[in-house]
Amino acid sequence: MNLTQEQLHIIELSKNLKPNEILSIQACAGSGKTYTLKQIALENSNKRFLYLAFNKAIVVESKGKFPKNVEVKTLHSLALSYAKKTLGGFKLIPNINIFDLQKIFIAENNKLILALKSFNDFLKSNESLESQPKFIKEIYQAVLNKELPMFHNFYLKYYALAKDKNLEKKYDCILLDEAQDTNATMLEIFLQNRCAKVLVGDSFQNIYGFNHSLNAFKIINPTYTTTLSKSFRCNQKIIDYANFFLQNFTDQRFTKLQSYCNENISPNNKAIITRTNAGIIEFINQIENEAEYALLKEPDKIFAPLYAIIHFKSAKFDLIPQEYAYFKNFSTTKELYEYINKCQDKELLSALNLLNKGLNIYEISKKAKRLFYNKSAKNFILNAHQAKGLEWDSVELYNDFSPLKDLQEDFIKEKNKQKKQELYLNLEQERNLFYVAITRAKNQLIDTSRNRIFYSSQNDSQGF
């Protein structure tokens, strides 16, 4: 693969990167960012690198790509190793809930919901423990004392607060991938050392705002700012479609994307990408020829919130999925629904909406399990969050993507500053999800969402 001028420039800058200096790389979808990082490591063979990724799948994939002077880890594995070393053994769960807090505090559920939200917000922030109110310090100490179980966000914050990371003793440079999806705690770990630093990612692929993710490119003041604007994945027609939505629904400055690939390849596989898990369920419900489709997301994860509510309403408490076992603490369905609406859990709210449509959830879930094991199909079903980092010859966008023009108009009309900010963030997240979904396509894109109508109205054509 021939390096572009943009890639050559980045590699030359990396050779002279000093301790504490930061090289920023804005890399569009399919621009070869991992390949570029590999070339940086190869051209700096005398240096020791730490490559930080956000999930285990990326680490497994990346370990075989990088040379021996690069150690590949997730941020969580780095933090978990430190926590085990300093705290000893502990029980680890995904998250704590209000019923865990009842072991420490005597308070009404409403107050515990607020307390837990504040505590989780702290864990994802760059704030110190000393600056927190008493109840947050007490919850934090309860986890350290093993009165509450250890969970992922906690040990990440615990590591971020540690003074003895000593990363510069092991590494000369830290490579932070998917920098647009860091939260404040992750960013603190990346910055709190004297190593040279390279952050790479795509501002328009920030799709985890619901999990307090921050766009590091908006926060960090880098020593060098560079761009990878040429896609080796998508043909020019697809790139033009992506450019249209970026230009119309962002106030950020960006380099217009270009294609660097063959446009005349016949599609051999296809993905149907939905905005939501509810969209997956609705699409599966419509499928007649099951042999043509394969589901890429585990059915149990898609249907867990639905079955949690169904089994609770039927008083079949032993059948409630483990992650929703805390439902057993509610006395009535009304009490459960009030909790769902107050905590604003999007998966649970979506499940309630689906149940109100009267679909036969049992039959759809059976079909989903058959599709999940259908390995011979060439049409794949998944949602936009799961699609990130993947690619197919052809992509069909399902009709549940939010209409960006409507979101933009709601934002423009709103006068209240706080609501206006919330609407802006929502528009930004929905635009990014749509961009991610578009740029999974290599040769063909079929858009069935309402966004296609707006594109056609502005381009005197039917678009995709």
C-alpha positions as a Python dict, from the first residue, in 0.01 Angstrom:
ca = {
    (1, 'M'): (0, 0, 0),
    (2, 'N'): (146, 333, -112),
    (3, 'L'): (147, 598, 158),
    (4, 'T'): (-39, 922, 89),
    (5, 'Q'): (124, 1262, 137),
    (6, 'E'): (-85, 1303, 454),
    (7, 'Q'): (51, 976, 595),
    (8, 'L'): (411, 1058, 503),
    (9, 'H'): (380, 1397, 678),
    (10, 'I'): (245, 1232, 996),
    (11, 'I'): (526, 976, 1005),
    (12, 'E'): (791, 1246, 969),
    (13, 'L'): (639, 1444, 1257),
    (14, 'S'): (638, 1132, 1476),
    (15, 'K'): (1016, 1090, 1438),
    (16, 'N'): (1080, 1417, 1622),
    (17, 'L'): (801, 1395, 1880),
    (18, 'K'): (938, 1490, 2222),
    (19, 'P'): (814, 1395, 2574),
    (20, 'N'): (483, 1567, 2659),
    (21, 'E'): (428, 1670, 2296),
    (22, 'I'): (101, 1563, 2131),
    (23, 'L'): (38, 1467, 1768),
    (24, 'S'): (-330, 1481, 1673),
    (25, 'I'): (-460, 1283, 1371),
    (26, 'Q'): (-817, 1338, 1248),
    (27, 'A'): (-878, 1024, 1041),
    (28, 'C'): (-1191, 984, 831),
    (29, 'A'): (-1367, 648, 795),
    (30, 'G'): (-1155, 398, 603),
    (31, 'S'): (-847, 623, 590),
    (32, 'G'): (-603, 358, 714),
    (33, 'K'): (-545, 495, 1063),
    (34, 'T'): (-427, 161, 1209),
    (35, 'Y'): (-190, 116, 915),
    (36, 'T'): (-58, 468, 974),
    (37, 'L'): (3, 395, 1344),
    (38, 'K'): (184, 75, 1246),
    (39, 'Q'): (411, 275, 1013),
    (40, 'I'): (483, 522, 1295),
    (41, 'A'): (599, 231, 1514),
    (42, 'L'): (808, 80, 1234),
    (43, 'E'): (977, 412, 1156),
    (44, 'N'): (1051, 461, 1528),
    (45, 'S'): (1185, 113, 1601),
    (46, 'N'): (1408, 242, 1884),
    (47, 'K'): (1105, 363, 2083),
    (48, 'R'): (862, 173, 2307),
    (49, 'F'): (492, 231, 2235),
    (50, 'L'): (173, 167, 2431),
    (51, 'Y'): (-133, 138, 2205),
    (52, 'L'): (-457, 198, 2395),
    (53, 'A'): (-790, 78, 2253),
    (54, 'F'): (-1141, 81, 2395),
    (55, 'N'): (-1250, -279, 2358),
    (56, 'K'): (-1101, -627, 2366),
    (57, 'A'): (-1198, -707, 2006),
    (58, 'I'): (-981, -421, 1876),
    (59, 'V'): (-692, -536, 2095),
    (60, 'V'): (-715, -896, 1967),
    (61, 'E'): (-724, -772, 1608),
    (62, 'S'): (-446, -516, 1656),
    (63, 'K'): (-194, -743, 1832),
    (64, 'G'): (-121, -919, 1505),
    (65, 'K'): (-74, -593, 1315),
    (66, 'F'): (179, -403, 1523),
    (67, 'P'): (557, -465, 1549),
    (68, 'K'): (723, -592, 1868),
    (69, 'N'): (799, -243, 2004),
    (70, 'V'): (424, -186, 2058),
    (71, 'E'): (233, -319, 2359),
    (72, 'V'): (-142, -335, 2290),
    (73, 'K'): (-391, -294, 2578),
    (74, 'T'): (-738, -166, 2653),
    (75, 'L'): (-763, 123, 2896),
    (76, 'H'): (-972, -102, 3119),
    (77, 'S'): (-715, -386, 3126),
    (78, 'L'): (-445, -135, 3218),
    (79, 'A'): (-659, -4, 3504),
    (80, 'L'): (-779, -348, 3616),
    (81, 'S'): (-422, -480, 3648),
    (82, 'Y'): (-335, -184, 3870),
    (83, 'A'): (-647, -231, 4085),
    (84, 'K'): (-576, -602, 4138),
    (85, 'K'): (-214, -526, 4227),
    (86, 'T'): (-303, -261, 4485),
    (87, 'L'): (-637, -387, 4621),
    (88, 'G'): (-602, -765, 4600),
    (89, 'G'): (-883, -994, 4485),
    (90, 'F'): (-1239, -868, 4450),
    (91, 'K'): (-1578, -960, 4309),
    (92, 'L'): (-1631, -783, 3975),
    (93, 'I'): (-1972, -693, 3828),
    (94, 'P'): (-2070, -467, 3532),
    (95, 'N'): (-2242, -199, 3746),
    (96, 'I'): (-2395, -140, 4086),
    (97, 'N'): (-2761, -41, 4126),
    (98, 'I'): (-2978, 130, 4385),
    (99, 'F'): (-3041, -196, 4568),
    (100, 'D'): (-2668, -236, 4625),
    (101, 'L'): (-2671, 113, 4777),
    (102, 'Q'): (-2949, 11, 5016),
    (103, 'K'): (-2684, -194, 5197),
    (104, 'I'): (-2503, 129, 5284),
    (105, 'F'): (-2774, 397, 5294),
    (106, 'I'): (-3123, 412, 5435),
    (107, 'A'): (-3310, 631, 5188),
    (108, 'E'): (-3604, 635, 4945),
    (109, 'N'): (-3550, 491, 4599),
    (110, 'N'): (-3581, 834, 4435),
    (111, 'K'): (-3292, 967, 4644),
    (112, 'L'): (-3084, 656, 4576),
    (113, 'I'): (-3140, 695, 4199),
    (114, 'L'): (-3007, 1051, 4218),
    (115, 'A'): (-2717, 946, 4440),
    (116, 'L'): (-2616, 667, 4203),
    (117, 'K'): (-2637, 898, 3902),
    (118, 'S'): (-2415, 1155, 4074),
    (119, 'F'): (-2166, 884, 4170),
    (120, 'N'): (-2151, 745, 3815),
    (121, 'D'): (-2108, 1098, 3679),
    (122, 'F'): (-1812, 1147, 3913),
    (123, 'L'): (-1652, 820, 3798),
    (124, 'K'): (-1658, 943, 3436),
    (125, 'S'): (-1530, 1292, 3521),
    (126, 'N'): (-1182, 1437, 3575),
    (127, 'E'): (-1283, 1565, 3920),
    (128, 'S'): (-1090, 1476, 4235),
    (129, 'L'): (-1240, 1271, 4518),
    (130, 'E'): (-1156, 1547, 4766),
    (131, 'S'): (-1392, 1790, 4587),
    (132, 'Q'): (-1694, 1556, 4615),
    (133, 'P'): (-1980, 1565, 4866),
    (134, 'K'): (-1978, 1328, 5162),
    (135, 'F'): (-2213, 1065, 5013),
    (136, 'I'): (-1991, 1016, 4705),
    (137, 'K'): (-1685, 972, 4928),
    (138, 'E'): (-1878, 717, 5135),
    (139, 'I'): (-1983, 513, 4829),
    (140, 'Y'): (-1627, 525, 4696),
    (141, 'Q'): (-1485, 405, 5027),
    (142, 'A'): (-1749, 130, 5050),
    (143, 'V'): (-1621, -17, 4724),
    (144, 'L'): (-1260, 3, 4846),
    (145, 'N'): (-1369, -169, 5171),
    (146, 'K'): (-1545, -440, 4961),
    (147, 'E'): (-1880, -356, 5120),
    (148, 'L'): (-1993, -292, 4762),
    (149, 'P'): (-1874, -499, 4463),
    (150, 'M'): (-1606, -370, 4226),
    (151, 'F'): (-1728, -259, 3882),
    (152, 'H'): (-1567, -138, 3560),
    (153, 'N'): (-1616, 239, 3583),
    (154, 'F'): (-1489, 234, 3941),
    (155, 'Y'): (-1151, 70, 3883),
    (156, 'L'): (-1096, 296, 3579),
    (157, 'K'): (-1148, 604, 3798),
    (158, 'Y'): (-938, 447, 4075),
    (159, 'Y'): (-649, 415, 3830),
    (160, 'A'): (-701, 767, 3698),
    (161, 'L'): (-669, 902, 4054),
    (162, 'A'): (-352, 701, 4122),
    (163, 'K'): (-29, 901, 4154),
    (164, 'D'): (208, 612, 4081),
    (165, 'K'): (121, 502, 3724),
    (166, 'N'): (481, 557, 3607),
    (167, 'L'): (393, 497, 3241),
    (168, 'E'): (694, 699, 3121),
    (169, 'K'): (924, 439, 3281),
    (170, 'K'): (793, 172, 3043),
    (171, 'Y'): (699, 366, 2730),
    (172, 'D'): (832, 649, 2514),
    (173, 'C'): (502, 717, 2339),
    (174, 'I'): (133, 640, 2394),
    (175, 'L'): (-100, 585, 2097),
    (176, 'L'): (-466, 655, 2179),
    (177, 'D'): (-708, 511, 1924),
    (178, 'E'): (-1071, 625, 1884),
    (179, 'A'): (-984, 944, 2074),
    (180, 'Q'): (-1326, 1092, 1995),
    (181, 'D'): (-1487, 836, 2228),
    (182, 'T'): (-1288, 896, 2546),
    (183, 'N'): (-1455, 1014, 2863),
    (184, 'A'): (-1285, 1257, 3100),
    (185, 'T'): (-1145, 975, 3315),
    (186, 'M'): (-990, 797, 3016),
    (187, 'L'): (-843, 1121, 2890),
    (188, 'E'): (-688, 1185, 3232),
    (189, 'I'): (-507, 848, 3216),
    (190, 'F'): (-378, 932, 2867),
    (191, 'L'): (-252, 1278, 2964),
    (192, 'Q'): (-109, 1221, 3315),
    (193, 'N'): (242, 1116, 3213),
    (194, 'R'): (548, 1258, 3039),
    (195, 'C'): (534, 1026, 2736),
    (196, 'A'): (504, 1163, 2385),
    (197, 'K'): (144, 1113, 2273),
    (198, 'V'): (-43, 1041, 1950),
    (199, 'L'): (-421, 1057, 1946),
    (200, 'V'): (-609, 935, 1642),
    (201, 'G'): (-977, 914, 1558),
    (202, 'D'): (-1265, 1087, 1384),
    (203, 'S'): (-1471, 1362, 1549),
    (204, 'F'): (-1769, 1253, 1341),
    (205, 'Q'): (-1753, 899, 1480),
    (206, 'N'): (-1819, 1012, 1837),
    (207, 'I'): (-2130, 799, 1901),
    (208, 'Y'): (-2117, 727, 2274),
    (209, 'G'): (-2239, 1058, 2410),
    (210, 'F'): (-2493, 866, 2620),
    (211, 'N'): (-2196, 719, 2810),
    (212, 'H'): (-2036, 1058, 2886),
    (213, 'S'): (-1786, 1026, 2603),
    (214, 'L'): (-1595, 1342, 2511),
    (215, 'N'): (-1441, 1438, 2182),
    (216, 'A'): (-1074, 1462, 2281),
    (217, 'F'): (-1004, 1664, 1968),
    (218, 'K'): (-1218, 1948, 2109),
    (219, 'I'): (-1041, 1946, 2446),
    (220, 'I'): (-673, 1876, 2390),
    (221, 'N'): (-443, 2146, 2257),
    (222, 'P'): (-201, 1939, 2044),
    (223, 'T'): (153, 2030, 1942),
    (224, 'Y'): (80, 1914, 1586),
    (225, 'T'): (-258, 1885, 1411),
    (226, 'T'): (-288, 1657, 1108),
    (227, 'T'): (-556, 1495, 891),
    (228, 'L'): (-620, 1170, 705),
    (229, 'S'): (-898, 1271, 465),
    (230, 'K'): (-874, 1001, 197),
    (231, 'S'): (-1089, 690, 233),
    (232, 'F'): (-958, 358, 102),
    (233, 'R'): (-1297, 199, 177),
    (234, 'C'): (-1584, 395, 21),
    (235, 'N'): (-1630, 490, -343),
    (236, 'Q'): (-1670, 858, -433),
    (237, 'K'): (-2050, 846, -458),
    (238, 'I'): (-2076, 721, -98),
    (239, 'I'): (-1815, 973, 18),
    (240, 'D'): (-2015, 1253, -148),
    (241, 'Y'): (-2325, 1138, 38),
    (242, 'A'): (-2135, 1146, 369),
    (243, 'N'): (-1987, 1489, 287),
    (244, 'F'): (-2337, 1626, 219),
    (245, 'F'): (-2463, 1543, 569),
    (246, 'L'): (-2146, 1660, 740),
    (247, 'Q'): (-2161, 1993, 556),
    (248, 'N'): (-2531, 2048, 629),
    (249, 'F'): (-2544, 1938, 991),
    (250, 'T'): (-2223, 2054, 1158),
    (251, 'D'): (-2068, 2383, 1260),
    (252, 'Q'): (-1724, 2220, 1284),
    (253, 'R'): (-1450, 2289, 1032),
    (254, 'F'): (-1346, 1975, 850),
    (255, 'T'): (-1147, 1867, 548),
    (256, 'K'): (-1377, 1742, 273),
    (257, 'L'): (-1340, 1367, 236),
    (258, 'Q'): (-1213, 1200, -81),
    (259, 'S'): (-1223, 843, -212),
    (260, 'Y'): (-912, 643, -299),
    (261, 'C'): (-1074, 319, -417),
    (262, 'N'): (-1224, 137, -715),
    (263, 'E'): (-1589, 227, -786),
    (264, 'N'): (-1674, -65, -1020),
    (265, 'I'): (-1679, -369, -790),
    (266, 'S'): (-1998, -580, -772),
    (267, 'P'): (-2124, -631, -414),
    (268, 'N'): (-2078, -979, -267),
    (269, 'N'): (-2221, -908, 79),
    (270, 'K'): (-2463, -668, 241),
    (271, 'A'): (-2543, -525, 584),
    (272, 'I'): (-2880, -397, 703),
    (273, 'I'): (-2790, -135, 963),
    (274, 'T'): (-3055, -5, 1203),
    (275, 'R'): (-3037, 287, 1442),
    (276, 'T'): (-3169, 86, 1738),
    (277, 'N'): (-3217, -266, 1874),
    (278, 'A'): (-3590, -202, 1834),
    (279, 'G'): (-3522, -150, 1463),
    (280, 'I'): (-3349, -490, 1450),
    (281, 'I'): (-3655, -653, 1608),
    (282, 'E'): (-3893, -482, 1366),
    (283, 'F'): (-3679, -581, 1066),
    (284, 'I'): (-3657, -945, 1180),
    (285, 'N'): (-4034, -949, 1216),
    (286, 'Q'): (-4064, -862, 844),
    (287, 'I'): (-3822, -1129, 715),
    (288, 'E'): (-3982, -1409, 513),
    (289, 'N'): (-3679, -1593, 369),
    (290, 'E'): (-3464, -1660, 674),
    (291, 'A'): (-3192, -1835, 472),
    (292, 'E'): (-3083, -1499, 327),
    (293, 'Y'): (-3007, -1326, 659),
    (294, 'A'): (-2771, -1357, 954),
    (295, 'L'): (-2803, -1165, 1281),
    (296, 'L'): (-2471, -1038, 1417),
    (297, 'K'): (-2586, -933, 1765),
    (298, 'E'): (-2663, -1194, 2030),
    (299, 'P'): (-3042, -1230, 2058),
    (300, 'D'): (-3028, -1252, 2438),
    (301, 'K'): (-2872, -903, 2450),
    (302, 'I'): (-3132, -760, 2212),
    (303, 'F'): (-3433, -909, 2390),
    (304, 'A'): (-3313, -899, 2754),
    (305, 'P'): (-3493, -574, 2850),
    (306, 'L'): (-3814, -693, 2681),
    (307, 'Y'): (-3814, -1027, 2863),
    (308, 'A'): (-3722, -857, 3190),
    (309, 'I'): (-4043, -652, 3171),
    (310, 'I'): (-4256, -939, 3038),
    (311, 'H'): (-4148, -1181, 3310),
    (312, 'F'): (-4188, -919, 3581),
    (313, 'K'): (-4546, -849, 3470),
    (314, 'S'): (-4617, -1224, 3472),
    (315, 'A'): (-4456, -1265, 3816),
    (316, 'K'): (-4207, -1515, 3668),
    (317, 'F'): (-3922, -1362, 3864),
    (318, 'D'): (-3687, -1659, 3824),
    (319, 'L'): (-3690, -1605, 3443),
    (320, 'I'): (-3583, -1238, 3457),
    (321, 'P'): (-3238, -1199, 3290),
    (322, 'Q'): (-2957, -1164, 3544),
    (323, 'E'): (-2869, -804, 3451),
    (324, 'Y'): (-3225, -703, 3542),
    (325, 'A'): (-3251, -917, 3855),
    (326, 'Y'): (-3300, -599, 4059),
    (327, 'F'): (-3653, -577, 3912),
    (328, 'K'): (-3752, -825, 4184),
    (329, 'N'): (-3725, -543, 4436),
    (330, 'F'): (-4023, -357, 4285),
    (331, 'S'): (-4366, -432, 4426),
    (332, 'T'): (-4586, -342, 4128),
    (333, 'T'): (-4568, -287, 3751),
    (334, 'K'): (-4656, 78, 3809),
    (335, 'E'): (-4357, 114, 4041),
    (336, 'L'): (-4129, -46, 3779),
    (337, 'Y'): (-4258, 182, 3501),
    (338, 'E'): (-4205, 488, 3721),
    (339, 'Y'): (-3846, 378, 3779),
    (340, 'I'): (-3781, 327, 3405),
    (341, 'N'): (-3917, 673, 3324),
    (342, 'K'): (-3721, 841, 3601),
    (343, 'C'): (-3385, 676, 3530),
    (344, 'Q'): (-3434, 730, 3152),
    (345, 'D'): (-3269, 400, 3057),
    (346, 'K'): (-3298, 408, 2677),
    (347, 'E'): (-3300, 31, 2632),
    (348, 'L'): (-3582, -11, 2884),
    (349, 'L'): (-3778, 281, 2737),
    (350, 'S'): (-3739, 132, 2390),
    (351, 'A'): (-3857, -205, 2521),
    (352, 'L'): (-4170, -48, 2668),
    (353, 'N'): (-4244, 119, 2334),
    (354, 'L'): (-4208, -211, 2147),
    (355, 'L'): (-4434, -396, 2389),
    (356, 'N'): (-4702, -135, 2329),
    (357, 'K'): (-4698, -222, 1956),
    (358, 'G'): (-4838, -567, 2027),
    (359, 'L'): (-4565, -765, 1846),
    (360, 'N'): (-4528, -1137, 1916),
    (361, 'I'): (-4197, -1107, 2099),
    (362, 'Y'): (-4165, -1481, 2164),
    (363, 'E'): (-4191, -1572, 1794),
    (364, 'I'): (-3958, -1290, 1686),
    (365, 'S'): (-3695, -1393, 1943),
    (366, 'K'): (-3711, -1754, 1819),
    (367, 'K'): (-3655, -1629, 1463),
    (368, 'A'): (-3368, -1410, 1588),
    (369, 'K'): (-3194, -1714, 1740),
    (370, 'R'): (-3224, -1903, 1412),
    (371, 'L'): (-3077, -1604, 1226),
    (372, 'F'): (-2792, -1570, 1475),
    (373, 'Y'): (-2670, -1920, 1390),
    (374, 'N'): (-2721, -1878, 1015),
    (375, 'K'): (-2354, -1855, 918),
    (376, 'S'): (-2401, -1914, 543),
    (377, 'A'): (-2604, -1598, 471),
    (378, 'K'): (-2455, -1294, 297),
    (379, 'N'): (-2698, -1035, 438),
    (380, 'F'): (-2611, -925, 791),
    (381, 'I'): (-2834, -748, 1045),
    (382, 'L'): (-2691, -518, 1315),
    (383, 'N'): (-2727, -169, 1462),
    (384, 'A'): (-2513, 139, 1396),
    (385, 'H'): (-2322, 124, 1725),
    (386, 'Q'): (-2222, -237, 1658),
    (387, 'A'): (-2129, -157, 1296),
    (388, 'K'): (-1852, 83, 1388),
    (389, 'G'): (-1516, -44, 1264),
    (390, 'L'): (-1674, -288, 1018),
    (391, 'E'): (-1740, -269, 642),
    (392, 'W'): (-1945, -438, 369),
    (393, 'D'): (-1971, -418, -9),
    (394, 'S'): (-2332, -298, 20),
    (395, 'V'): (-2519, -132, 307),
    (396, 'E'): (-2890, -70, 352),
    (397, 'L'): (-2981, 190, 614),
    (398, 'Y'): (-3305, 100, 793),
    (399, 'N'): (-3582, 356, 827),
    (400, 'D'): (-3539, 419, 1203),
    (401, 'F'): (-3252, 670, 1171),
    (402, 'S'): (-3353, 1011, 1307),
    (403, 'P'): (-3441, 1275, 1044),
    (404, 'L'): (-3154, 1522, 1084),
    (405, 'K'): (-3338, 1815, 927),
    (406, 'D'): (-3618, 1788, 1184),
    (407, 'L'): (-3365, 1774, 1469),
    (408, 'Q'): (-3185, 2077, 1329),
    (409, 'E'): (-3509, 2278, 1304),
    (410, 'D'): (-3603, 2186, 1663),
    (411, 'F'): (-3261, 2310, 1774),
    (412, 'I'): (-3295, 2639, 1582),
    (413, 'K'): (-3644, 2710, 1721),
    (414, 'E'): (-3561, 2637, 2088),
    (415, 'K'): (-3510, 2947, 2306),
    (416, 'N'): (-3426, 2788, 2641),
    (417, 'K'): (-3045, 2766, 2668),
    (418, 'Q'): (-3032, 2435, 2854),
    (419, 'K'): (-3282, 2264, 2623),
    (420, 'K'): (-3106, 2414, 2321),
    (421, 'Q'): (-2777, 2260, 2434),
    (422, 'E'): (-2946, 1922, 2484),
    (423, 'L'): (-3098, 1941, 2134),
    (424, 'Y'): (-2760, 2032, 1985),
    (425, 'L'): (-2591, 1734, 2151),
    (426, 'N'): (-2870, 1505, 2033),
    (427, 'L'): (-2836, 1635, 1674),
    (428, 'E'): (-2461, 1586, 1691),
    (429, 'Q'): (-2494, 1225, 1811),
    (430, 'E'): (-2760, 1133, 1554),
    (431, 'R'): (-2556, 1291, 1273),
    (432, 'N'): (-2249, 1095, 1379),
    (433, 'L'): (-2440, 767, 1396),
    (434, 'F'): (-2576, 829, 1047),
    (435, 'Y'): (-2227, 910, 917),
    (436, 'V'): (-2085, 593, 1075),
    (437, 'A'): (-2360, 386, 912),
    (438, 'I'): (-2307, 547, 569),
    (439, 'T'): (-1932, 487, 574),
    (440, 'R'): (-1962, 114, 640),
    (441, 'A'): (-2048, 80, 269),
    (442, 'K'): (-1770, 18, 16),
    (443, 'N'): (-1951, 7, -319),
    (444, 'Q'): (-2327, 45, -275),
    (445, 'L'): (-2552, 236, -33),
    (446, 'I'): (-2930, 207, -2),
    (447, 'D'): (-3084, 464, 231),
    (448, 'T'): (-3448, 402, 333),
    (449, 'S'): (-3448, 667, 608),
    (450, 'R'): (-3611, 1008, 585),
    (451, 'N'): (-3267, 1162, 544),
    (452, 'R'): (-3266, 1036, 185),
    (453, 'I'): (-3567, 1260, 112),
    (454, 'F'): (-3383, 1570, 232),
    (455, 'Y'): (-3075, 1475, 25),
    (456, 'S'): (-3290, 1434, -287),
    (457, 'S'): (-3464, 1767, -231),
    (458, 'Q'): (-3129, 1945, -226),
    (459, 'N'): (-2968, 1758, -515),
    (460, 'D'): (-3249, 1731, -777),
    (461, 'S'): (-3213, 1355, -779),
    (462, 'Q'): (-3345, 1046, -608),
    (463, 'G'): (-3012, 999, -430),
    (464, 'F'): (-2968, 660, -271),
}
